[in-house]
């Protein structure tokens, strides 16, 4: 990890980014990762990959839930 500074805003710290990604922003948190001075370049790529995997998993879950709901509603 790059140097962590107390003057870095909470939303640029890794824990803040994880919380925002999971509960609020989803893939829209990618700019936070890339602009964060507290995350190394390698960490940025790892974070990006994790967010992409998380987003694909959520999309698949919604698609699967819709298929189940539609199959239940059909007579």
N, C-alpha and C positions, 0 to 999 in steps of 0.2 A: 504494500500500500504506500501511497505517497504520504508526505508529511500531513498529519492532522493538526489543524490550528484551531484554537478556541474561538477565533474570530470568524470561522466558517459557519454560515447559517445552518440551522438544524436540517433543512431540506436538502442540503448538499452533503450531509454526512451519510455514510452507508446505511445506518439503521433507519434514518428518516426516509431515505429513498425506498428501502424495502417496505416500510409501512405504507407509504403513499402508493407504491406499485400494487401491493396486494389488496388494499382496501379502497382506494380512491381513483387513481389515474390509469392503472393498467399500462398499456403500451405508450401512453402519452407521457410517461415518466422517463422515456429515453433521453430527452434533452437534459434532464437533471443529472443523469449519469455522465453524459459527455461534457457537461460544463462544470462538474464538480472538481474542485482542486484537491479534494481529499481522496480521490480514487486514482490509482495508477492506470496507465494505458492498457495494461494487461487486464486489470480489474474491470475496465470499461467494456472490453470485448466479452469478458465472461458475463458481466451483468446484462449486456445486450442479448447474448445467447439465452440466458435464463429467462429474460422477459419475453423473448420470441417463443420459447417453449411454453411458458405460462400462458401466453395469449392463444397459441394454437390449441392448447389443452382446454381453455375456456370456450373457444369457438366450437370445438368438438363436443363438449358437454352440452352446450346449448342446442346444437344440431341433434344430438342423441335424445335430449329431453323433448324436443319438438316432435321427433319421430314417434316416441312413445305416446305423447299426448294425442297426436293425430290418430294413432292406431287405436287408442282407447275410445276416442270420440266417434269413430266410424261404426255404423251398426253392423 
